[in-house]
Amino acid sequence: MSKNLYFISLKTDFKNSTIGEIIIRLFSKFLRIFSFSLNLFRVLRHADITFYKIRRFKKKIIFLFFKYKKILCSFFLIYFLTNYSIFVLGLEKNEISAKSAIIICADSNDIIWEKNAHEPRPMASTTKIMTALLAIEESESHGNRNIEITKEMIHVEGTSMGLCEGDIVNFDALAAGMLLSSGNDAANAAAILVSGTKEKFIECMNERAKQLGLENTSFKTPSGLDQTGHYSTAFDMATLGAYAMENKKFAEIVSQKYKKIEFINPEKNIKLKNHNKLLKLYEYCIGIKTGFTKKSGRCLVSCAEKDGVRLIAVTLKASNDWDDHKKLYNFGFSQITNRVFDESNFEIELPVIKGEKEYLKAIGTTKFHCNFKLESKSKIQRILDIPKTINAPIRKGDLIGDVNYFLGKKKIGKNAITASEDINEKKRKNIFRKIIDLFKNIFNFLARCVSYIIQIFKFS
């Protein structure tokens, strides 16, 4: 099967060059080699070597080249591709074992490659990404409090972190038990502790899914065990994974291959092993969660970061998920570009209401970086969100508005527009001051009239 070729940035001195620049540089290198060869022959001539011998030398070189041309070309090709990596092969859908798969840029949610990414499927224990995230947010809002485990909390089948009735642990321990050991007992316990019942917690999960725009996701269990109506898509899980990795505590937990958990009662420490083997198999992997049931098959949501670029990959019902993710990342990193959105040169004048000055100069003061697919560069929209007028008083540095950037419906970032100076409010005059000013204006008017009349009589 024929494969497409995709251009990527060169290493070493060709890094971040365009294809035109690369062609020019390669041609320049060829000219330098050719020039060197000519100079070599000139040196040989000046060394009193006869023209006949030079011709024989040339013929011998040409003869050797054609004799070993296949070997020489093979070595050249291997060296060239190894050192410069101009082209990578396109990723065909049949190369990925998963029924559904996707890789996106975490910054922009830009889809780099997908296979049945919007097809609903059961997602097994990758469900615990949402469960753990809500538990961590509860811990951050109300403290990492200690919890006594009840019989109801651990009444669940499947994988376990080893909780027993009467154990006392904290929220962070439950989050680690869910994300590393994929403990269904930890997921159940967290659900009951956060919302009172599993049913109410599932409502919270679905509410958060709506807020994140997960249009094809429905949660029915906090653990991910097979149940009718419990499903998601590769795209939705990638969106959820990118969002979850923005939480520092969540990202810290899923990045660890092993983690020690402290039990308050009984007083002991246990060592949890992360089920995500991609942390060992792929050097740039930094998380996040595995899953498996008979119905869902092998599921994996992962995150990798390289040279400041963060990608999220998802496979659902895969027979070889580790290799799938490595292929997705090798392809994905070749297709991403980085752009700086800088508004430091932006200026605009805005009318000021009730100010000592009539206009305020507002300026851009920030910039940010974003990664997205190469062909998405032209699809980015820049939208100015600034009021038509502004009320005094104004202080230098006050936020006036924003410049927002969108890739499709996804907001990828913004830059602040601030005041460049102080503008005080006009002082209000009391009624007596207004009367005095009125008489003063009348007197000045009459004085100008009298002066004008006197001048007329003087020149008449």
Helices and strands as residue ranges (DSSP letters): E 5-7, G 12-14, H 19-46, H 51-67, H 69-84, E 87-89, G 93-95, E 100-105, E 111-115, G 124-127, H 128-142, E 146-148, E 168-170, H 171-179, H 184-195, H 198-211, H 234-244, H 248-254, E 258-263, E 268-273, H 278-281, E 285-293, E 297-306, E 309-318, H 321-332, G 333-335, E 336-342, E 347-353, E 359-364, E 367-373, G 374-379, E 380-385, E 390-391, E 399-407, E 410-419, H 431-459
